[in-house]
Amino acid sequence: MGEQAGGWRAARIAVSLACSECKSRNYKTTKAPDQVVSLRKFCKQCKKHTVHNETK
């Protein structure tokens, strides 16, 4: 399981993304274990594009 043509697939961790302004958790995504996720996404609570940072 997890084996692909290029070798072994790295394990990914599920994280939630929270708005940096209102702290609402709007999105879910996966990341590599050594990666820090920070994306600019639309927040439904603020009604504008804001930076969303990873939370557990």
N, C-alpha and C positions, 0 to 999 in steps of 0.2 A: 504494500500500500504506500502511496505517496511517491512512487518511483515514476519518473518521466524519462523521455528520450535523452535529455541533457544531464541526467543524474538525479540526485535526491532533492526533493522540494523542501525548502526551508519552512519551518513552522511559523504560522502567522497568529497574531494575538488580536482578539476582538476588543475594540475600544469604542466609547461613545464620544461624540464631539459636542462641547458645550460652548455657547455664545460667551464671548469675553465681556460683553456689556450686561446682559440680563441673567447670565448663568443658566439659561434654559438648555436642556439636552435635546437637540433637534435631530442629530444624525448619528448613524452607526457605521463603522468601517473596520477594516483590518489593517495591521501594520506588522513590520518586521520587528523582532525583539529589541534591536538596538536603535530603532528609529523613533524620532519625536515628530508627531503629526500636528500641524497647525495650518488650517485651510481657511480661505475667505469664502464663506457661504452665505446664503440668504437666511435670515432669522425671521420666522413667522411672528414672533412676539414683538420684536423691534420694528418689523416691516422695512428692513434695509439689509444690505450686505455688510457683514461684520466678520471679524476673525473668530474662528471656532478652534478651540484647543482641545487636546485629548483629555479624557477622564476615564476612570475605570468603571 
